[in-house]
Amino acid sequence: MNQLTKFLGATGLGLMMSTAAMAEDVTLLMHHFLPPVANAHKVMLQPWADRVAEQSNGQITVEIAPAMAMGGKPNELYGQVRDGTADIVWTLLGYTPGVFPRSEVFELPLVHAGSATDTTIALNASMDLLAEDFDDIHVLFLHSHDGNLIHSATKPVRTFEDAAGLKLRTPGRTGAWVIEGMGAEPVGLPVPALPEAMAKGVVDGALTTYEIVPALKLQELDKYTTELPDGGRFGTAVFMLAMNKDAYDALPDDLRAVIDANSGTNVAAEIGAMWEGFEQSGVDALAAAGVENIVLSEAEAAKFNAQSEAVVQRWIDEVTAKGIDGAALVDQARAAIAAAGQ
């Protein structure tokens, strides 16, 4: 019995058609890695499911399994939706390194400019550039968060040199390059594992957002946060809500139209603004806990940005060696983000 059958208590299919009615009623199972208290679940995914149900007049039901309730690890979510174990997943592209080489461009520091709205709009408007990354699945939408800052449980990072030697959880491989450029040590961890790792001293902190703070209770672990001036961030992470291709193709035209109406550029601005708004609860939680927020001086930020330029060039060189025009993608991503911000 597979994980989907176990979860549903049924005998079979993630995409279930009712034979008892003339109209086709569809149940889709969505799987993701965060607890139901997280913003991603309660403010984005559940309302998305509710809206799809409403707009389909109840013909589509989306059952959500949070916190890896169907089994497996976060880095297996892409495989689950590709292979049909789940109908829909929400996951981080960085959990499966090498699978989405083109889409990584939007994660890069100095490409992402600190706005989840702009980057999310640009991502969904750029699917023609990124399409080969997603040949095996159907993308509902891509989005970023507002961007990474340094969280530290051990020492303040007030200068470029202060970061040296820290062990920092990385959100993905480009984040690991950013951390290495600081002279720190990247540690790969799914974000739900971060609190325990910080509490046990396995890591000193993390490169992650303000948004995730309340869900993981990082305000109880952080002593310092460090960010760039004027809302600048050390890159971002790209997420996707994706559907199994066969499940999507099996939908009747009218129900597929409901899914399409809640996908891609139709929802990008809303989703991006949502993730910008999520930041404030983390800022407030850290402030209430007395965590010191450090905003780097322009001189120190310039040192970090010089290393970030080296990360961008490293990415260009790597993907170009694989036959992808990395320099063109960087230019196109920057232009798309700039256009989204106008």
Contacts in CASP RR format, 6 or more apart in sequence:
PFRMAT RR
TARGET T0000
AUTHOR 0000-0000-0000
METHOD contacts of the structure
MODEL  1
MNQLTKFLGATGLGLMMSTAAMAEDVTLLMHHFLPPVANAHKVMLQPWAD
RVAEQSNGQITVEIAPAMAMGGKPNELYGQVRDGTADIVWTLLGYTPGVF
PRSEVFELPLVHAGSATDTTIALNASMDLLAEDFDDIHVLFLHSHDGNLI
HSATKPVRTFEDAAGLKLRTPGRTGAWVIEGMGAEPVGLPVPALPEAMAK
GVVDGALTTYEIVPALKLQELDKYTTELPDGGRFGTAVFMLAMNKDAYDA
LPDDLRAVIDANSGTNVAAEIGAMWEGFEQSGVDALAAAGVENIVLSEAE
AAKFNAQSEAVVQRWIDEVTAKGIDGAALVDQARAAIAAAGQ
2 12 0 8 1.000
2 85 0 8 1.000
3 70 0 8 1.000
3 71 0 8 1.000
3 72 0 8 1.000
3 85 0 8 1.000
4 12 0 8 1.000
4 14 0 8 1.000
4 29 0 8 1.000
4 70 0 8 1.000
4 84 0 8 1.000
4 85 0 8 1.000
4 86 0 8 1.000
5 11 0 8 1.000
5 12 0 8 1.000
6 70 0 8 1.000
7 29 0 8 1.000
7 65 0 8 1.000
7 69 0 8 1.000
7 70 0 8 1.000
8 14 0 8 1.000
8 27 0 8 1.000
8 29 0 8 1.000
8 63 0 8 1.000
10 16 0 8 1.000
14 27 0 8 1.000
14 28 0 8 1.000
14 29 0 8 1.000
14 84 0 8 1.000
14 86 0 8 1.000
14 87 0 8 1.000
14 247 0 8 1.000
15 26 0 8 1.000
15 27 0 8 1.000
15 28 0 8 1.000
15 87 0 8 1.000
15 244 0 8 1.000
15 246 0 8 1.000
15 247 0 8 1.000
15 250 0 8 1.000
15 251 0 8 1.000
16 25 0 8 1.000
16 26 0 8 1.000
16 27 0 8 1.000
17 24 0 8 1.000
17 25 0 8 1.000
17 26 0 8 1.000
18 24 0 8 1.000
18 25 0 8 1.000
23 59 0 8 1.000
24 59 0 8 1.000
24 252 0 8 1.000
24 255 0 8 1.000
25 58 0 8 1.000
25 59 0 8 1.000
25 60 0 8 1.000
25 61 0 8 1.000
26 59 0 8 1.000
26 60 0 8 1.000
26 61 0 8 1.000
26 251 0 8 1.000
26 255 0 8 1.000
27 60 0 8 1.000
27 61 0 8 1.000
27 62 0 8 1.000
27 63 0 8 1.000
28 60 0 8 1.000
28 61 0 8 1.000
28 62 0 8 1.000
28 63 0 8 1.000
28 87 0 8 1.000
28 88 0 8 1.000
28 243 0 8 1.000
28 247 0 8 1.000
29 62 0 8 1.000
29 63 0 8 1.000
29 64 0 8 1.000
29 65 0 8 1.000
29 70 0 8 1.000
29 86 0 8 1.000
29 87 0 8 1.000
29 88 0 8 1.000
30 45 0 8 1.000
30 49 0 8 1.000
30 62 0 8 1.000
30 63 0 8 1.000
30 64 0 8 1.000
30 65 0 8 1.000
30 86 0 8 1.000
30 87 0 8 1.000
30 88 0 8 1.000
30 89 0 8 1.000
30 90 0 8 1.000
31 64 0 8 1.000
31 65 0 8 1.000
31 68 0 8 1.000
31 69 0 8 1.000
31 70 0 8 1.000
31 77 0 8 1.000
31 80 0 8 1.000
31 81 0 8 1.000
31 85 0 8 1.000
31 86 0 8 1.000
31 88 0 8 1.000
31 89 0 8 1.000
31 90 0 8 1.000
32 40 0 8 1.000
32 41 0 8 1.000
32 45 0 8 1.000
32 64 0 8 1.000
32 65 0 8 1.000
32 66 0 8 1.000
32 67 0 8 1.000
32 68 0 8 1.000
32 77 0 8 1.000
32 89 0 8 1.000
32 90 0 8 1.000
32 91 0 8 1.000
33 66 0 8 1.000
33 67 0 8 1.000
33 68 0 8 1.000
33 74 0 8 1.000
33 77 0 8 1.000
33 90 0 8 1.000
33 91 0 8 1.000
33 92 0 8 1.000
33 190 0 8 1.000
33 191 0 8 1.000
33 192 0 8 1.000
34 40 0 8 1.000
34 41 0 8 1.000
34 66 0 8 1.000
34 67 0 8 1.000
34 191 0 8 1.000
34 192 0 8 1.000
34 215 0 8 1.000
35 41 0 8 1.000
35 66 0 8 1.000
35 67 0 8 1.000
35 192 0 8 1.000
35 215 0 8 1.000
36 42 0 8 1.000
36 66 0 8 1.000
36 67 0 8 1.000
37 215 0 8 1.000
38 66 0 8 1.000
38 212 0 8 1.000
38 215 0 8 1.000
39 211 0 8 1.000
39 215 0 8 1.000
39 278 0 8 1.000
39 281 0 8 1.000
40 90 0 8 1.000
41 64 0 8 1.000
41 66 0 8 1.000
43 274 0 8 1.000
43 278 0 8 1.000
44 271 0 8 1.000
44 274 0 8 1.000
45 64 0 8 1.000
45 90 0 8 1.000
45 241 0 8 1.000
46 64 0 8 1.000
48 62 0 8 1.000
48 241 0 8 1.000
48 262 0 8 1.000
48 267 0 8 1.000
49 62 0 8 1.000
49 64 0 8 1.000
51 262 0 8 1.000
52 60 0 8 1.000
52 62 0 8 1.000
52 258 0 8 1.000
52 259 0 8 1.000
52 262 0 8 1.000
53 60 0 8 1.000
53 61 0 8 1.000
53 62 0 8 1.000
55 258 0 8 1.000
55 261 0 8 1.000
55 262 0 8 1.000
56 254 0 8 1.000
56 255 0 8 1.000
56 258 0 8 1.000
59 255 0 8 1.000
60 255 0 8 1.000
60 258 0 8 1.000
60 259 0 8 1.000
62 88 0 8 1.000
65 86 0 8 1.000
67 192 0 8 1.000
68 74 0 8 1.000
70 80 0 8 1.000
70 85 0 8 1.000
70 86 0 8 1.000
72 80 0 8 1.000
73 190 0 8 1.000
74 91 0 8 1.000
74 92 0 8 1.000
74 95 0 8 1.000
74 190 0 8 1.000
74 192 0 8 1.000
75 95 0 8 1.000
75 96 0 8 1.000
75 190 0 8 1.000
77 86 0 8 1.000
77 89 0 8 1.000
77 90 0 8 1.000
77 91 0 8 1.000
77 95 0 8 1.000
78 89 0 8 1.000
78 91 0 8 1.000
78 95 0 8 1.000
78 96 0 8 1.000
78 99 0 8 1.000
78 137 0 8 1.000
78 242 0 8 1.000
79 85 0 8 1.000
79 96 0 8 1.000
80 86 0 8 1.000
80 89 0 8 1.000
81 87 0 8 1.000
81 88 0 8 1.000
81 89 0 8 1.000
81 137 0 8 1.000
81 242 0 8 1.000
81 243 0 8 1.000
81 244 0 8 1.000
82 136 0 8 1.000
82 137 0 8 1.000
82 244 0 8 1.000
83 244 0 8 1.000
84 244 0 8 1.000
84 246 0 8 1.000
84 247 0 8 1.000
86 244 0 8 1.000
87 243 0 8 1.000
87 244 0 8 1.000
87 247 0 8 1.000
88 140 0 8 1.000
88 241 0 8 1.000
88 242 0 8 1.000
88 243 0 8 1.000
88 244 0 8 1.000
88 247 0 8 1.000
89 241 0 8 1.000
89 242 0 8 1.000
90 239 0 8 1.000
90 240 0 8 1.000
90 241 0 8 1.000
90 242 0 8 1.000
91 239 0 8 1.000
91 240 0 8 1.000
91 242 0 8 1.000
92 171 0 8 1.000
92 172 0 8 1.000
92 191 0 8 1.000
92 237 0 8 1.000
92 238 0 8 1.000
92 239 0 8 1.000
93 99 0 8 1.000
93 100 0 8 1.000
93 103 0 8 1.000
93 104 0 8 1.000
93 107 0 8 1.000
93 237 0 8 1.000
93 238 0 8 1.000
93 239 0 8 1.000
93 240 0 8 1.000
94 100 0 8 1.000
94 104 0 8 1.000
94 107 0 8 1.000
94 171 0 8 1.000
94 172 0 8 1.000
94 173 0 8 1.000
94 237 0 8 1.000
94 238 0 8 1.000
95 172 0 8 1.000
95 190 0 8 1.000
97 172 0 8 1.000
97 173 0 8 1.000
98 173 0 8 1.000
99 133 0 8 1.000
100 130 0 8 1.000
100 133 0 8 1.000
100 134 0 8 1.000
100 238 0 8 1.000
101 133 0 8 1.000
101 319 0 8 1.000
101 322 0 8 1.000
101 324 0 8 1.000
102 129 0 8 1.000
102 130 0 8 1.000
102 132 0 8 1.000
102 133 0 8 1.000
102 319 0 8 1.000
102 324 0 8 1.000
102 329 0 8 1.000
103 123 0 8 1.000
103 130 0 8 1.000
103 133 0 8 1.000
103 142 0 8 1.000
103 238 0 8 1.000
104 173 0 8 1.000
104 174 0 8 1.000
104 238 0 8 1.000
104 315 0 8 1.000
104 319 0 8 1.000
105 111 0 8 1.000
105 315 0 8 1.000
105 326 0 8 1.000
105 329 0 8 1.000
105 330 0 8 1.000
105 333 0 8 1.000
106 112 0 8 1.000
106 119 0 8 1.000
106 122 0 8 1.000
106 123 0 8 1.000
106 126 0 8 1.000
106 144 0 8 1.000
106 236 0 8 1.000
106 238 0 8 1.000
106 333 0 8 1.000
106 337 0 8 1.000
107 144 0 8 1.000
107 172 0 8 1.000
107 174 0 8 1.000
107 175 0 8 1.000
107 235 0 8 1.000
107 236 0 8 1.000
107 237 0 8 1.000
107 238 0 8 1.000
108 174 0 8 1.000
108 235 0 8 1.000
108 308 0 8 1.000
108 311 0 8 1.000
108 312 0 8 1.000
108 315 0 8 1.000
108 330 0 8 1.000
108 333 0 8 1.000
109 178 0 8 1.000
109 233 0 8 1.000
109 234 0 8 1.000
109 235 0 8 1.000
109 305 0 8 1.000
109 308 0 8 1.000
109 311 0 8 1.000
109 312 0 8 1.000
110 235 0 8 1.000
110 305 0 8 1.000
110 308 0 8 1.000
110 309 0 8 1.000
110 312 0 8 1.000
111 235 0 8 1.000
111 312 0 8 1.000
111 330 0 8 1.000
111 333 0 8 1.000
111 334 0 8 1.000
111 337 0 8 1.000
112 119 0 8 1.000
112 144 0 8 1.000
112 147 0 8 1.000
112 233 0 8 1.000
112 235 0 8 1.000
112 236 0 8 1.000
112 337 0 8 1.000
113 119 0 8 1.000
113 232 0 8 1.000
113 337 0 8 1.000
114 146 0 8 1.000
114 147 0 8 1.000
114 231 0 8 1.000
114 232 0 8 1.000
114 233 0 8 1.000
114 235 0 8 1.000
114 236 0 8 1.000
115 146 0 8 1.000
115 276 0 8 1.000
115 337 0 8 1.000
115 341 0 8 1.000
116 143 0 8 1.000
116 144 0 8 1.000
116 145 0 8 1.000
116 146 0 8 1.000
116 147 0 8 1.000
116 236 0 8 1.000
116 272 0 8 1.000
116 273 0 8 1.000
116 275 0 8 1.000
116 276 0 8 1.000
117 269 0 8 1.000
117 272 0 8 1.000
117 273 0 8 1.000
117 275 0 8 1.000
117 276 0 8 1.000
117 340 0 8 1.000
117 341 0 8 1.000
118 337 0 8 1.000
118 338 0 8 1.000
118 340 0 8 1.000
118 341 0 8 1.000
119 143 0 8 1.000
119 144 0 8 1.000
119 236 0 8 1.000
119 272 0 8 1.000
119 337 0 8 1.000
119 340 0 8 1.000
120 141 0 8 1.000
120 142 0 8 1.000
120 143 0 8 1.000
120 144 0 8 1.000
120 268 0 8 1.000
120 269 0 8 1.000
120 271 0 8 1.000
120 272 0 8 1.000
120 275 0 8 1.000
121 265 0 8 1.000
121 268 0 8 1.000
121 269 0 8 1.000
121 272 0 8 1.000
121 336 0 8 1.000
121 340 0 8 1.000
121 341 0 8 1.000
122 333 0 8 1.000
122 336 0 8 1.000
122 337 0 8 1.000
122 339 0 8 1.000
122 340 0 8 1.000
123 130 0 8 1.000
123 142 0 8 1.000
123 143 0 8 1.000
123 144 0 8 1.000
123 238 0 8 1.000
123 268 0 8 1.000
123 336 0 8 1.000
124 141 0 8 1.000
124 142 0 8 1.000
124 264 0 8 1.000
124 265 0 8 1.000
124 268 0 8 1.000
125 265 0 8 1.000
125 268 0 8 1.000
125 336 0 8 1.000
125 339 0 8 1.000
125 340 0 8 1.000
126 332 0 8 1.000
126 333 0 8 1.000
126 336 0 8 1.000
127 139 0 8 1.000
127 142 0 8 1.000
127 264 0 8 1.000
129 329 0 8 1.000
129 332 0 8 1.000
130 142 0 8 1.000
134 240 0 8 1.000
134 242 0 8 1.000
136 245 0 8 1.000
137 242 0 8 1.000
137 243 0 8 1.000
137 244 0 8 1.000
137 245 0 8 1.000
138 242 0 8 1.000
138 243 0 8 1.000
138 244 0 8 1.000
138 245 0 8 1.000
138 248 0 8 1.000
139 240 0 8 1.000
139 241 0 8 1.000
139 242 0 8 1.000
139 243 0 8 1.000
139 263 0 8 1.000
139 264 0 8 1.000
140 240 0 8 1.000
140 241 0 8 1.000
140 242 0 8 1.000
140 243 0 8 1.000
140 259 0 8 1.000
140 262 0 8 1.000
140 263 0 8 1.000
140 264 0 8 1.000
141 240 0 8 1.000
141 241 0 8 1.000
141 263 0 8 1.000
141 264 0 8 1.000
141 267 0 8 1.000
141 268 0 8 1.000
141 271 0 8 1.000
142 238 0 8 1.000
142 239 0 8 1.000
142 240 0 8 1.000
142 264 0 8 1.000
143 238 0 8 1.000
143 239 0 8 1.000
143 240 0 8 1.000
143 241 0 8 1.000
143 268 0 8 1.000
143 271 0 8 1.000
143 272 0 8 1.000
143 275 0 8 1.000
144 236 0 8 1.000
144 237 0 8 1.000
144 238 0 8 1.000
144 239 0 8 1.000
144 272 0 8 1.000
144 275 0 8 1.000
145 209 0 8 1.000
145 211 0 8 1.000
145 236 0 8 1.000
145 237 0 8 1.000
145 239 0 8 1.000
145 275 0 8 1.000
145 278 0 8 1.000
146 209 0 8 1.000
146 210 0 8 1.000
146 211 0 8 1.000
146 233 0 8 1.000
146 236 0 8 1.000
146 275 0 8 1.000
146 276 0 8 1.000
146 277 0 8 1.000
146 278 0 8 1.000
146 279 0 8 1.000
147 209 0 8 1.000
147 233 0 8 1.000
147 234 0 8 1.000
147 235 0 8 1.000
147 236 0 8 1.000
147 237 0 8 1.000
148 171 0 8 1.000
148 175 0 8 1.000
148 178 0 8 1.000
148 207 0 8 1.000
148 208 0 8 1.000
148 209 0 8 1.000
148 233 0 8 1.000
148 234 0 8 1.000
148 235 0 8 1.000
148 236 0 8 1.000
148 237 0 8 1.000
149 207 0 8 1.000
149 208 0 8 1.000
149 209 0 8 1.000
149 210 0 8 1.000
149 225 0 8 1.000
149 226 0 8 1.000
149 227 0 8 1.000
149 228 0 8 1.000
149 233 0 8 1.000
149 234 0 8 1.000
150 157 0 8 1.000
150 163 0 8 1.000
150 168 0 8 1.000
150 205 0 8 1.000
150 206 0 8 1.000
150 207 0 8 1.000
150 224 0 8 1.000
150 225 0 8 1.000
150 226 0 8 1.000
150 227 0 8 1.000
150 234 0 8 1.000
151 205 0 8 1.000
151 206 0 8 1.000
151 207 0 8 1.000
151 208 0 8 1.000
151 218 0 8 1.000
151 222 0 8 1.000
151 224 0 8 1.000
151 225 0 8 1.000
152 166 0 8 1.000
152 204 0 8 1.000
152 205 0 8 1.000
152 222 0 8 1.000
152 223 0 8 1.000
152 224 0 8 1.000
152 225 0 8 1.000
152 226 0 8 1.000
153 198 0 8 1.000
153 201 0 8 1.000
153 204 0 8 1.000
153 205 0 8 1.000
153 221 0 8 1.000
153 222 0 8 1.000
153 223 0 8 1.000
154 166 0 8 1.000
154 204 0 8 1.000
154 205 0 8 1.000
154 223 0 8 1.000
155 162 0 8 1.000
155 166 0 8 1.000
155 204 0 8 1.000
155 223 0 8 1.000
155 224 0 8 1.000
156 162 0 8 1.000
156 223 0 8 1.000
156 224 0 8 1.000
156 226 0 8 1.000
156 292 0 8 1.000
156 294 0 8 1.000
157 163 0 8 1.000
157 166 0 8 1.000
157 224 0 8 1.000
157 226 0 8 1.000
157 294 0 8 1.000
158 226 0 8 1.000
158 294 0 8 1.000
158 296 0 8 1.000
158 300 0 8 1.000
159 300 0 8 1.000
159 303 0 8 1.000
160 182 0 8 1.000
160 300 0 8 1.000
160 303 0 8 1.000
160 304 0 8 1.000
160 307 0 8 1.000
163 182 0 8 1.000
163 183 0 8 1.000
163 184 0 8 1.000
164 182 0 8 1.000
164 183 0 8 1.000
164 184 0 8 1.000
165 183 0 8 1.000
165 184 0 8 1.000
165 185 0 8 1.000
166 182 0 8 1.000
166 184 0 8 1.000
166 185 0 8 1.000
166 204 0 8 1.000
166 205 0 8 1.000
167 184 0 8 1.000
167 185 0 8 1.000
167 187 0 8 1.000
167 202 0 8 1.000
167 203 0 8 1.000
167 204 0 8 1.000
167 205 0 8 1.000
168 179 0 8 1.000
168 184 0 8 1.000
168 185 0 8 1.000
168 186 0 8 1.000
168 187 0 8 1.000
168 203 0 8 1.000
168 204 0 8 1.000
168 205 0 8 1.000
168 206 0 8 1.000
168 207 0 8 1.000
169 186 0 8 1.000
169 187 0 8 1.000
169 188 0 8 1.000
169 189 0 8 1.000
169 191 0 8 1.000
169 194 0 8 1.000
169 197 0 8 1.000
169 203 0 8 1.000
169 205 0 8 1.000
169 206 0 8 1.000
169 207 0 8 1.000
169 208 0 8 1.000
170 176 0 8 1.000
170 178 0 8 1.000
170 179 0 8 1.000
170 186 0 8 1.000
170 187 0 8 1.000
170 188 0 8 1.000
170 189 0 8 1.000
170 206 0 8 1.000
170 207 0 8 1.000
171 191 0 8 1.000
171 207 0 8 1.000
171 208 0 8 1.000
171 237 0 8 1.000
172 188 0 8 1.000
172 237 0 8 1.000
174 235 0 8 1.000
174 311 0 8 1.000
174 315 0 8 1.000
175 186 0 8 1.000
175 207 0 8 1.000
175 234 0 8 1.000
175 235 0 8 1.000
175 311 0 8 1.000
176 186 0 8 1.000
176 188 0 8 1.000
177 311 0 8 1.000
177 314 0 8 1.000
177 315 0 8 1.000
178 207 0 8 1.000
178 234 0 8 1.000
178 235 0 8 1.000
178 307 0 8 1.000
178 308 0 8 1.000
178 311 0 8 1.000
179 185 0 8 1.000
179 186 0 8 1.000
179 207 0 8 1.000
180 186 0 8 1.000
181 307 0 8 1.000
181 310 0 8 1.000
181 311 0 8 1.000
182 304 0 8 1.000
182 307 0 8 1.000
187 197 0 8 1.000
187 202 0 8 1.000
187 203 0 8 1.000
189 197 0 8 1.000
189 203 0 8 1.000
191 208 0 8 1.000
191 212 0 8 1.000
191 216 0 8 1.000
192 216 0 8 1.000
194 203 0 8 1.000
194 205 0 8 1.000
194 206 0 8 1.000
194 208 0 8 1.000
194 216 0 8 1.000
194 218 0 8 1.000
195 216 0 8 1.000
195 217 0 8 1.000
195 218 0 8 1.000
195 221 0 8 1.000
196 202 0 8 1.000
197 203 0 8 1.000
198 204 0 8 1.000
198 205 0 8 1.000
198 206 0 8 1.000
198 218 0 8 1.000
198 221 0 8 1.000
199 221 0 8 1.000
205 221 0 8 1.000
205 222 0 8 1.000
206 218 0 8 1.000
207 234 0 8 1.000
209 279 0 8 1.000
210 225 0 8 1.000
210 278 0 8 1.000
210 279 0 8 1.000
210 280 0 8 1.000
210 281 0 8 1.000
210 282 0 8 1.000
210 283 0 8 1.000
210 286 0 8 1.000
211 275 0 8 1.000
211 278 0 8 1.000
211 279 0 8 1.000
211 281 0 8 1.000
211 282 0 8 1.000
212 218 0 8 1.000
213 219 0 8 1.000
213 222 0 8 1.000
213 281 0 8 1.000
213 282 0 8 1.000
213 285 0 8 1.000
213 286 0 8 1.000
214 281 0 8 1.000
214 282 0 8 1.000
214 285 0 8 1.000
218 285 0 8 1.000
218 286 0 8 1.000
219 282 0 8 1.000
219 285 0 8 1.000
219 286 0 8 1.000
219 288 0 8 1.000
219 289 0 8 1.000
219 291 0 8 1.000
220 289 0 8 1.000
222 286 0 8 1.000
222 289 0 8 1.000
222 291 0 8 1.000
223 291 0 8 1.000
223 292 0 8 1.000
224 291 0 8 1.000
224 292 0 8 1.000
224 293 0 8 1.000
224 294 0 8 1.000
225 286 0 8 1.000
225 291 0 8 1.000
225 292 0 8 1.000
225 293 0 8 1.000
225 294 0 8 1.000
226 294 0 8 1.000
226 295 0 8 1.000
226 296 0 8 1.000
227 233 0 8 1.000
227 293 0 8 1.000
227 294 0 8 1.000
227 295 0 8 1.000
227 296 0 8 1.000
228 234 0 8 1.000
228 295 0 8 1.000
228 296 0 8 1.000
228 301 0 8 1.000
228 304 0 8 1.000
228 305 0 8 1.000
229 295 0 8 1.000
229 296 0 8 1.000
229 297 0 8 1.000
229 298 0 8 1.000
229 301 0 8 1.000
234 304 0 8 1.000
234 308 0 8 1.000
235 308 0 8 1.000
243 259 0 8 1.000
248 256 0 8 1.000
248 259 0 8 1.000
251 259 0 8 1.000
260 266 0 8 1.000
283 293 0 8 1.000
286 293 0 8 1.000
287 293 0 8 1.000
296 304 0 8 1.000
312 330 0 8 1.000
315 326 0 8 1.000
315 330 0 8 1.000
316 326 0 8 1.000
316 327 0 8 1.000
316 330 0 8 1.000
319 326 0 8 1.000
319 329 0 8 1.000
320 326 0 8 1.000
320 327 0 8 1.000
END
